[in-house]
Amino acid sequence: MQAIAVIPGQPDSVHLAELEKPSIDTIPNGRGVLVEVLQVGVDGTDKEINAAEYGGAPPGYDFLVIGHESFGRVVEVGDGVTELEPGDYVTATVRRPGNSIYDQIGHYDMTIDETYYERGINLLHGFLTEFYVDEPEYLVKVPNSLADVGVLMEPMSVVEKGIVQAYEIQRRLRLWRPKKALVLGAGAIGQLATLVLKLQGLDVVTMARTPPPHLKSQLIEELGARYLSTEEIDLSEVMNRHGPFDIIFEATGVSWIAFKAMEVLTKNGILVLTSITGGDAKVEIPGDKVNLDFVLHNKVMFGTVNANREYFELGVKDFAHSQSQYPGWLQKLLSHPVEGLGEYEKMMHLLTTEKQAVKVFMQLKSLNGS
């Protein structure tokens, strides 16, 4: 079967590779699940892996199948599987357990192992292929009513984890009741962060580079949030006009903005970093002032990486909630479909050049099975 792969360490090596169709028998104790891939979302991670900024091939291979945002249909299960059955729609978690205590208790996304395993990113093949086999522990059932937006579940899980972790950290304050949030970035992660924060009742400002009007700004405004351009207004001025912000959720992929956000975070505020920046950019910050403010005003900044199944399941619930609150909004995020694995060059071109793409995704099979 075909797959879209790269040669780790070799820039611009994206190509079609051949793999054997996997068998459920490779999973012990009858716990194998064979999934036919229907759609795969792609993002800056895939672009950066193709640029050889990071990523590693699985043992025994000189290439890595990319794609970590999966949506598919179960076609076969082993006799030890009771959680799923053929015909079920599923998405898959990205990280797989290592050996640390966190891995052993199901929090493999918080591993302290030096070596980590992520499908489509490091040491495990991803989902830009025709079929894959996995264990039910790493597969999350998607209701039929959400099938047309199921490919968004992985980025949604990142958002859910970041916001849940923010609230967990801020329990230290006993009385923390956030009212205002600033989201930096209006790609898929930024859009979904705006959605979740609005569902929780916060007043949200979302900022991105390009001045409105355009699709991204329109989507933000449809949620009842405010869209602003970083080219038209400085973060400090945004704080003065619309803050103070109890939560800042950063999803730009631009490191200087993440560090600038440290300067405008309010007292007792929390800054969530989700960007993966694989380059070597350097930024200059007023180190003494930022340090003083963080110490004197009990501020928090933390990073969050891809999520375990708990956050995928939260994403399913919030997707269902959003369908009643903002009907049809999620479907609009799927802005740039690419038909078939053979169109990998078009896929990568869109990731590299189309600045107004909210979500580029590969359509392998239709949802109705054709």
Long-range contacts (C-beta under 8 A, 24 or more apart in sequence): 1-129, 1-130, 1-131, 2-129, 2-130, 2-341, 2-342, 3-65, 3-125, 3-128, 3-129, 3-130, 3-341, 4-65, 4-66, 4-67, 4-128, 4-129, 4-341, 4-344, 4-347, 4-362, 5-63, 5-64, 5-65, 5-66, 5-128, 6-49, 6-50, 6-52, 6-55, 6-63, 6-64, 6-66, 7-57, 7-62, 7-63, 7-64, 8-49, 8-52, 8-55, 8-56, 8-57, 8-63, 8-64, 9-52, 10-52, 11-50, 11-51, 11-52, 12-50, 12-51, 13-50, 13-52, 14-50, 14-66, 14-344, 14-345, 14-348, 15-63, 15-344, 16-341, 16-342, 16-344, 17-63, 17-65, 19-65, 19-125, 19-129, 21-130, 21-131, 22-131, 22-132, 22-133, 23-133, 24-76, 24-77, 24-78, 24-133, 25-78, 26-133, 27-78, 27-133, 27-134, 27-135, 29-78, 29-80, 30-78, 30-79, 30-80, 30-81, 31-78, 31-80, 31-81, 31-135, 31-136, 32-77, 32-78, 32-81, 32-133, 32-134, 32-135, 33-74, 33-76, 33-77, 33-78, 33-81, 33-84, 33-90, 33-133, 33-134, 33-135, 33-136, 33-139, 34-74, 34-75, 34-76, 34-77, 34-131, 34-132, 34-133, 35-70, 35-72, 35-73, 35-74, 35-75, 35-90, 35-92, 35-131, 35-132, 35-133, 35-134, 35-139, 36-72, 36-73, 36-74, 36-75, 36-130, 36-131, 36-365, 37-70, 37-71, 37-72, 37-127, 37-128, 37-129, 37-130, 37-131, 37-132, 37-364, 37-365, 38-71, 38-72, 38-73, 38-151, 38-363, 38-364, 38-365, 38-366, 38-367, 39-70, 39-71, 39-72, 39-150, 39-151, 39-361, 39-362, 39-363, 39-364, 40-67, 40-69, 40-70, 40-71, 40-126, 40-127, 40-128, 40-151, 40-361, 40-362, 40-364, 41-67, 41-69, 41-71, 41-151, 41-152, 41-154, 41-155, 41-188, 41-359, 41-360, 41-361, 41-362, 42-66, 42-67, 42-69, 42-128, 42-347, 42-351, 42-360, 42-361, 42-362, 43-69, 43-155, 43-187, 43-188, 43-351, 43-359, 43-360, 44-187, 44-253, 44-276, 44-351, 45-121, 45-276, 46-120, 46-348, 46-351, 47-348, 47-351, 47-352, 48-276, 48-278, 49-121, 50-348, 51-278, 53-278, 53-279, 54-121, 54-122, 54-278, 55-121, 55-122, 56-122, 56-123, 57-123, 58-123, 58-124, 58-125, 59-123, 61-125, 64-120, 64-125, 64-126, 65-120, 65-125, 65-126, 65-127, 65-128, 65-129, 66-120, 66-121, 66-126, 66-128, 67-120, 67-126, 67-127, 67-128, 67-129, 67-362, 68-94, 68-118, 68-119, 68-120, 68-121, 68-126, 68-127, 68-154, 68-306, 69-127, 69-151, 69-152, 69-153, 69-154, 69-155, 69-361, 70-119, 70-126, 70-127, 70-132, 70-151, 70-154, 71-142, 71-147, 71-150, 71-151, 71-153, 72-127, 72-132, 73-365, 73-369, 74-139, 75-131, 77-136, 81-136, 83-136, 83-139, 83-141, 84-136, 84-139, 84-141, 88-141, 89-141, 89-142, 89-143, 89-144, 89-146, 89-147, 89-150, 90-139, 90-140, 90-141, 90-142, 91-139, 91-140, 91-142, 91-150, 91-151, 91-153, 91-154, 91-312, 92-119, 92-127, 92-132, 92-134, 92-138, 92-139, 92-140, 93-138, 93-139, 93-140, 93-157, 93-306, 93-307, 93-308, 93-309, 93-312, 94-118, 94-119, 94-120, 94-121, 94-154, 94-306, 94-307, 95-119, 95-305, 95-306, 95-308, 96-124, 96-138, 106-308, 106-309, 106-310, 107-308, 108-308, 109-161, 109-305, 109-306, 109-307, 109-308, 118-306, 128-341, 128-344, 128-362, 129-341, 130-341, 130-364, 137-309, 138-309, 140-309, 140-312, 140-313, 140-316, 142-316, 143-316, 143-320, 145-320, 145-323, 146-316, 146-319, 146-320, 146-323, 147-367, 148-331, 148-367, 149-319, 149-330, 149-331, 149-333, 149-334, 151-334, 151-359, 151-361, 152-188, 152-192, 152-319, 152-330, 152-333, 152-334, 152-359, 153-312, 153-315, 153-316, 153-319, 154-306, 154-312, 155-188, 155-189, 155-192, 155-359, 156-192, 156-196, 156-312, 156-315, 156-318, 156-319, 157-306, 157-307, 157-311, 157-312, 157-314, 157-315, 158-189, 158-274, 158-304, 158-305, 158-306, 158-307, 158-311, 159-189, 159-192, 159-193, 159-195, 159-196, 159-249, 159-274, 159-315, 160-196, 160-307, 160-311, 160-312, 160-314, 160-315, 160-318, 161-304, 161-306, 161-307, 161-308, 161-311, 162-193, 162-249, 162-272, 162-274, 162-304, 163-193, 163-196, 163-197, 163-200, 163-247, 163-249, 163-272, 164-311, 164-314, 165-272, 165-302, 165-304, 166-247, 166-270, 166-272, 166-302, 169-270, 169-300, 169-302, 170-268, 170-270, 170-300, 173-268, 173-298, 176-246, 176-268, 178-202, 178-246, 178-247, 179-203, 179-246, 180-204, 180-205, 180-242, 180-243, 180-244, 180-245, 180-246, 180-247, 181-205, 181-245, 181-246, 181-247, 181-248, 181-249, 182-206, 182-207, 182-238, 182-239, 182-242, 182-243, 182-245, 182-247, 182-248, 182-249, 182-261, 182-264, 183-207, 183-225, 183-248, 183-249, 183-251, 184-208, 184-248, 184-249, 184-250, 184-251, 184-252, 184-257, 184-258, 184-261, 185-250, 185-251, 185-252, 185-253, 185-275, 186-216, 186-217, 186-219, 186-220, 186-227, 186-358, 187-216, 187-251, 187-253, 187-358, 187-359, 188-333, 188-358, 188-359, 189-251, 189-274, 190-249, 190-251, 190-252, 191-216, 191-219, 191-220, 191-333, 191-358, 192-333, 193-249, 193-251, 194-220, 194-223, 194-225, 195-223, 195-318, 195-322, 195-326, 195-329, 195-330, 196-318, 197-247, 197-249, 198-223, 198-224, 198-225, 199-318, 199-321, 199-322, 199-325, 202-246, 202-247, 205-238, 205-242, 205-245, 207-235, 207-238, 208-252, 209-355, 210-355, 210-356, 214-356, 215-332, 215-335, 215-356, 215-358, 216-356, 216-358, 219-329, 219-332, 219-333, 219-358, 222-326, 222-329, 223-326, 223-329, 230-257, 235-260, 235-261, 235-263, 235-264, 236-263, 236-264, 238-264, 239-264, 239-266, 244-269, 245-269, 246-270, 247-272, 248-272, 249-274, 250-274, 250-275, 251-275, 253-277, 255-281, 255-283, 256-281, 256-283, 259-283, 259-285, 260-285, 262-290, 262-294, 262-299, 262-301, 263-289, 263-290, 263-293, 265-293, 265-299, 265-301, 266-297, 267-297, 267-298, 267-299, 268-297, 268-298, 268-299, 269-297, 269-299, 269-300, 270-299, 270-300, 270-301, 270-302, 271-299, 271-300, 271-301, 271-302, 272-302, 272-304, 273-301, 273-302, 273-303, 273-304, 274-303, 274-304, 332-358, 333-358, 333-359, 334-358, 334-359, 334-361, 335-359, 335-360, 336-360, 336-361, 337-361, 337-362, 337-363, 338-362, 338-363, 339-363, 340-364
